[in-house]
Amino acid sequence: METRDWIILAVIAIAAFFWWLKNRTVKISGKKVAASRSKTVRFLEEAGYEVIKAGPAVVVRMTVDGRPYSFEVKSDYLARKSGRLFLVKVKRDKRQVRLQSKQWRTSLLQDVLAFRADGVIMVYPEKEKLQEIIFRI
């Protein structure tokens, strides 16, 4: 092979790599955080988080017996801190939840995997408290 052939092959490989990288990432829809920010957004920013999207959603596609189905997985906010991506769930009821219970573990893990996030931030606005949950697989 000549030098020209190697150059063409390298360009094709680089283009294929970027196409694969673009299609590999999850597409998260949502609204930009408005200028009139909520109490929750201000609280997260004071704690060092950068709020990226409000009402983020990702479309999940599945096939059951050859039939395609799709549905959306939603969260309250999407935030970033120290290069890590977090889903934000706002708990508006006043009672504390046990996040290590099976129901909550399963629900939070499914959301983290769907959004390909590093963890979840549970925000309790009435108590001005937040909890950071990180899963290691």
N, C-alpha and C positions, 0 to 999 in steps of 0.2 A: 504494500500500500504506500502511496505517495503522501507527502506532507499535507497536500490539499485534502485528501480523503480523511486523514486524521482530524483535520480542522472541522470538516463537515460533520463527522461523527461526534466530535466533542460538542458542537453547537446543538445537534439533535439530542444528545444525552442531557445537556443542561436544560433545554426547553422541556424535555419530558420530565425531568426532576421538578421544575417549577410548576408544571401542570399538575403533577402528582401532589405536590405540597399544597397547592391552592385547593384542590378537591378533597384533600384529607382533613382540612380544618372544618369544624362545625360552623354553620351559618346561623348566627344569633340575631334575631330581629328584636326591635325594641325602640323606645323613644329616647331621644336625647334628654338629659336632665335639664329641666327648665330653669330659667334664671330665678323664678320665685320658688325657691327650694323649700322642701318640707322640713319638718323638725327632724325626721329620720335622716335625711341627707346631711343636714348640718351636723347632727350627732356623729355620723360616720366620718365626715370630713375632719371633725375635731379629734377623732380617734386615729387619724392618719390614713384613712382610706380615700381613694379617688373613686367617686361614683361614676361609672361609665354609661350605664343605660338604666332606664326605668321601665319596668314591665318587660324584661327580656323573655323571649320565647324561642324555642327551637323545635323544628318539625322532625318527628321521629317516624320513620317508615318501617313497616313490618309486613311479612307475608305469612298468611295462615292457609295451608293447603293450596298454595298457588295463587291465592287472592291477595292483592295488595291492600293494605290499610295504612292510614297515616293519622297522626294525632299530634297535638302540641303539648310540650312541657313548659310551664311558665314559672316565673319567680317574681319577687317584688322589685329587686334591683340587682345589678351586676357591678361589682367593685373590684378595685385592684389595690394591693399594698405590697411593697417590696418585691415587685415582679410576679406576685402570685395573684391568680384570679379567684374571686369568691362570689358565690351566690349569696344574696341577702334575703332573708325571710323575716318579715315583721310580724311579731306576735302581738296582737291587739288585745287579747283577753288578759286578765290580770293574774291568772293562776300560772304558776311555774310548771313547765313540762319536764318530764324525765327524758332527756335526749338519748340516753343509753337504752331505752326500752326498744323492744323489737320493732314495733310499729314505726317509731321515729327513725331508728337506724336505717331500716329498709327504705323509707321514703327519702331521707336525706341522701343516702348512697345512690339511689336511682337518679336523683336530680344532679348530683355531682358528676356521675358518669355521662348523663345525657348532655350536659353543658361542657364536659371535659374541663371542669373547674378544679381548683386545688382544695377547696373546702367550702364551708357554709358559715355565714355570720347570722346568728339569731339576734334580732334587735327587739328589745322590750322598751318601747318609747315611754310608757308611763313610769317605769322604774329607772329610766335613763341607764340601761344596762345592756351590754352585748356579750355574746358568747361566740368564740371562734371554734369551729369544729373542722378538723382535718382528718381525712381518711388516708391510710397507707395500705396499699395492696401489694 
